[in-house]
Amino acid sequence: MSRLALEGSFWRTLARVGSTRGPEWFVRTAPPAIGLLVCALAAEPRRAIARNLRRVRGRRGAFREAAEVGRTFATYASCLAEVLAAGSSRGRPPEAVIWGEAHVDDAIADGRGVVFATAHTAGWEAVGPLLSRDRGLRLMIAEAAERDVSASVIQDDARRAQGLLVTHVGDDPLSALPLVKHLREGGVVALQVDRAPRGLRSREVTMFGRRARVPEGPLRLAALTGAPVVPIFSARTGHRRYKVVAFPAIRVPRSAADEELERAARELASAMERFLSEHPTQWFHFRDE
């Protein structure tokens, strides 16, 4: 993968330097402008975002669609800069309004750890530090290894600077063992469920009137450990300001039957669909899996 690709190390290095060394006015204003520049240059990611917006909202006219695609790129750049500023003098904690806090507290009360099912939405990485700080949670972010190793190192360093644990999972069943151990110790594991990588088990669901797939891993993890699954997503509302939305916990029985996994997958997809319907320009789905 090229370093100049949208999710490559070049752009993350640029964002890291600018967000940690630039003056406050620059940190506020430069990322959206850079995001619009990338939007103009990155043809395939731009087309992917346009397809997603049509999937969520239908066709809305060329001018309006172009504006919403540009807004998605601008928001992504701002979020990236704010996350990568973690650990620096510029990296003050973000502010957030949390909707559905009772659902998080309800899941924690089970005492079996919690699985946060989230997505590639604006500021999703801000959810962990905020809830960890306020509730004393130990949160581990789990995701598939990125194509660009250098980009992954930059992102993971920023996450660890916020006090998060990071692990990478893949098609090796043993890669999930740290997640199981963490949940059984009462920790929280966050996984993104809006992409189902090829080669990994997934469940077919319906989203926005079309067939889609969600990864099965989070549901199997919940069935194995007894940890409830909380769908939780975030949207950026301003400079270092976020809205976090938590949905009712999904509880998957131990040794869940196939139909019980199907039900859980549908509930997860329904929660994600509701959030994305209200915040389509905050969905950073730049490529198809």
BELPEDA-V15149 format. One record per run of one state. SS is the DSSP state (helix for helix, strand for strand, loop for the rest). FROM is the first residue (numbers start at 1). TO is the last residue. Records with the same first field share a line. If there is no record, write none. Layout:
# BELPEDA-V15149
SS: FROM-TO / FROM-TO
This chain:
# BELPEDA-V15149
loop: 1-8 / 22-23 / 42-42 / 58-61 / 85-94 / 100-100 / 109-113 / 119-120 / 122-123 / 136-138 / 145-148 / 162-164 / 170-172 / 185-187 / 193-201 / 208-209 / 216-216 / 226-227 / 239-240 / 247-249 / 251-257 / 279-279 / 284-289
helix: 9-21 / 24-41 / 43-57 / 62-84 / 101-108 / 124-135 / 149-161 / 173-184 / 217-225 / 258-278 / 280-282
strand: 95-99 / 114-118 / 121-121 / 139-144 / 165-169 / 188-192 / 202-207 / 210-215 / 228-238 / 241-246 / 250-250 / 283-283
